[in-house]
Amino acid sequence: MDTKQVQNETAAQIAALNDAARSNAFNYMATRGVMSLDEVTISDIFVAVQDFSKFTEDNDPYGEHDFGSFKIHGHKIFWKIDYYDQQLKYGSDPLDPNCRRVVTIMLPEEY
């Protein structure tokens, strides 16, 4: 198996785990700016993060589905996934079975 194939398979595994993490709002952390928006907009943002599928070479160069951006109700939104240990103290390997994913949802100016 060549290096490129291993990288592609690893990225696909990480992408699947990241997609699963985005499907559960339990993993979400929204910034103060996002939480200051009205309830309908916040709810629509969370649904848009869950449903996000517009991954391209430009916005997902490693194929891991760990970042996205979109516009909703006139607001530009970013989301990103970080990898932590179970206690959220230290970083973690995204393929570690004990890895805890945190989906941070923010306004661009909060990035």
Secondary structure, 3 states (H helix, E strand, C coil): CCHHHHHHHHHHHHHHHHHHHHCCHHHEEECHHHHCCCHHHHHHHHHHHHHCCCCCCCCCCCCCCCEEEEEECCEEEEEEEEEECCCCCCECCCCCCCCEEEEEEECHHHC
